[in-house]
């Protein structure tokens, strides 16, 4: 499986951060985000877990992109994230201090991987869909696993995101109250979907800067 990895130059055993891409795949934006996290002291790795179905980063048609994404079974993606963690560990990353983050579809995956791998120290999903159609490849959604999360989670969402209604966010929050680990969702009232993606019209600089700083503080607290 292809992956993009960056690590800090001076840390011997830095914490590991899995970065999960949007539906647009391992594009320049995600590579840049990986480097940003490496600059903050993390061995960051973004696996190209879509690669068996295609390369959405080379597609311009949203229908073609969705076709690729929907072909990837969640169970396969979980194994790919396991493999990414093991690979990062083999390069000197500290697997006992590992976390996951993801954007959009990757945010959904970050919630699910937190349920899959309770050994993680933290998860930070960004505006990942919380509920949707259940299929053979996608049999469950974050709302289904919320009450059994044993990994501390910080969800970062936009209040002006029509694809994730605030009523659903509140339902997710209510279920998180029963989770074994402390989990919270922070909503930025005026932010749309994909407000962190600085290559898209949805980008909101103030919300993006604040969420990045908030996430770094969360990771530092959980991975120290």
C-alpha positions in Angstrom: 0.0 0.0 0.0 1.4 3.4 -0.9 1.6 6.0 1.9 3.0 9.4 2.5 5.1 9.8 5.6 7.0 12.6 7.3 8.8 12.7 10.6 10.6 15.2 12.8 14.4 15.4 12.2 15.6 15.3 15.8 13.2 13.1 17.7 14.3 9.5 18.2 10.9 7.9 19.0 8.2 10.4 18.2 4.5 9.7 18.7 2.7 8.3 15.7 -0.2 10.1 14.0 -2.2 8.4 11.3 -3.7 11.0 8.9 -6.8 9.8 6.9 -7.6 11.7 3.7 -10.9 13.1 2.5 -12.6 11.3 -0.4 -10.2 13.1 -2.7 -7.4 10.7 -1.6 -3.7 11.3 -1.1 -3.5 14.7 -2.8 -1.1 17.6 -2.3 -3.2 19.0 0.5 -3.1 15.8 2.6 0.7 15.6 2.0 1.1 19.1 3.2 -1.0 18.3 6.3 1.3 15.4 7.0 4.3 17.6 6.9 2.6 20.1 9.2 2.1 17.4 11.8 5.7 16.3 11.4 6.9 19.8 12.1 4.9 19.6 15.3 6.8 16.6 16.4 4.8 13.6 15.1 5.7 10.8 12.9 2.8 11.3 10.6 1.6 8.8 8.0 -1.2 9.0 5.5 -2.0 5.6 3.9 -3.5 5.5 0.4 -6.2 3.1 1.5 -8.2 3.7 -1.6 -5.4 2.3 -3.9 -7.0 -1.1 -4.6 -10.1 0.6 -6.0 -8.5 3.5 -7.8 -6.9 6.9 -7.2 -9.5 9.6 -6.4 -6.8 12.3 -6.4 -6.5 11.9 -10.2 -10.3 12.2 -10.7 -12.2 15.4 -11.3 -15.7 13.9 -11.5 -17.3 13.6 -8.0 -19.4 10.6 -9.1 -16.2 8.8 -10.1 -14.6 9.7 -6.8 -17.5 8.4 -4.8 -17.5 5.2 -6.8 -13.9 4.5 -5.8 -14.5 5.4 -2.1 -17.6 3.2 -1.8 -15.7 0.2 -3.1 -13.4 0.2 -0.1 -14.7 -2.0 2.8 -14.4 -0.5 6.2 -12.8 -3.7 7.5 -10.1 -3.5 4.8 -9.4 0.1 5.8 -9.1 -0.9 9.5 -6.4 -3.4 8.5 -4.6 -0.8 6.4 -4.5 1.5 9.4 -3.2 -1.3 11.5 -0.5 -1.8 8.9 0.3 1.9 8.8 0.8 1.9 12.5 3.1 -1.1 12.4 5.1 0.4 9.5 5.5 3.7 11.3 6.6 1.9 14.4 9.3 0.0 12.4 10.7 3.4 11.4 11.2 4.5 15.0 7.7 5.8 15.8 6.5 5.2 19.3 3.5 2.9 18.9 2.6 3.3 22.6 1.9 6.9 21.8 -0.3 6.7 18.7 -3.3 8.6 17.5 -5.4 9.1 14.4 -7.0 12.1 12.7 -9.0 12.4 9.5 -11.0 14.8 7.4 -14.4 14.3 5.9 -14.6 10.6 5.0 -11.3 10.3 6.9 -13.1 11.8 9.9 -15.6 9.0 9.7 -12.8 6.5 9.5 -11.0 8.1 12.5 -14.1 7.5 14.7 -14.4 3.9 13.5 -10.7 3.2 14.0 -10.9 4.5 17.5 -13.5 1.8 18.2 -11.4 -0.8 16.3 -8.1 -0.1 18.1 -8.5 0.7 21.8 -4.7 0.9 22.2 -4.7 4.3 20.6 -4.1 7.2 22.9 -6.3 9.7 21.0 -8.5 10.3 18.0 -9.4 13.7 16.4 -12.0 13.4 13.6 -12.7 16.5 11.5 -16.3 16.9 10.2 -16.7 13.1 9.5 -20.1 11.9 8.7 -21.8 10.4 11.7 -24.5 8.4 10.1 -25.5 7.1 6.7 -26.7 4.2 4.6 -25.5 0.8 5.9 -24.1 -1.4 3.2 -21.9 -4.5 3.0 -18.8 -2.3 2.7 -19.9 0.2 5.3 -22.0 -1.7 7.8 -21.7 0.8 10.6 -21.2 4.5 11.3 -19.7 6.5 14.2 -23.1 6.9 15.8 -23.2 3.1 16.1 -19.9 2.9 18.0 -20.0 6.1 20.1 -21.1 4.5 23.3 -18.2 2.0 23.4 -15.2 4.2 22.5 -12.3 3.5 24.9 -10.1 6.1 23.2 -10.4 9.8 24.1 -11.8 11.6 21.1 -12.1 15.2 20.0 -14.5 15.8 17.1 -14.2 19.1 15.2 -17.3 20.1 13.3 -18.9 23.1 11.5 -22.3 24.4 12.5 -23.0 25.5 8.9 -22.5 22.1 7.5 -25.8 20.9 5.9 -24.3 17.4 5.3 -24.0 16.9 9.1 -27.1 18.5 10.8 -26.7 19.8 14.3 -29.4 17.5 15.5 -27.2 14.5 14.5 -24.2 16.1 16.3 -26.3 16.4 19.4 -27.4 12.8 19.1 -23.7 11.8 18.8 -22.8 13.8 21.8 -25.5 12.1 23.9 -24.2 8.7 22.9 -20.6 9.7 23.7 -21.7 10.3 27.3 -21.9 6.6 27.8 -18.4 5.9 26.3 -15.7 4.6 28.6 -13.3 7.3 27.4 -13.8 11.1 27.6 -15.0 12.3 24.2 -16.3 15.7 23.1 -17.4 17.4 19.9 -16.6 21.1 19.4 -18.8 22.9 16.8 -17.7 26.1 15.1 -21.1 27.8 14.4 -20.3 29.6 11.2 -18.0 27.0 9.7 -19.1 24.9 6.7 -18.0 21.4 5.8 -14.3 21.1 5.0 -13.4 24.4 6.7 -9.8 23.2 7.2 -9.2 22.4 3.5 -7.2 25.5 2.5 -7.3 24.6 -1.2 -11.1 24.7 -1.4 -13.7 27.5 -1.2 -15.0 26.1 2.0 -11.8 27.1 3.9 -12.3 29.4 6.9 -8.9 30.6 8.2 -10.0 31.6 11.7 -11.8 28.3 12.4 -8.9 26.3 10.8 -6.3 28.0 12.9 -8.3 27.6 16.1 -9.1 23.9 15.5 -5.5 23.1 14.6 -4.3 24.6 17.8 -7.0 22.9 19.8 -6.1 19.6 18.3 -2.4 20.0 19.0 -3.2 20.8 22.6 -5.4 17.7 22.8 -2.8 15.4 21.3 -0.1 16.8 23.6 -2.2 16.1 26.6 -3.1 12.6 25.6 0.3 11.5 24.1 2.7 13.0 26.6 
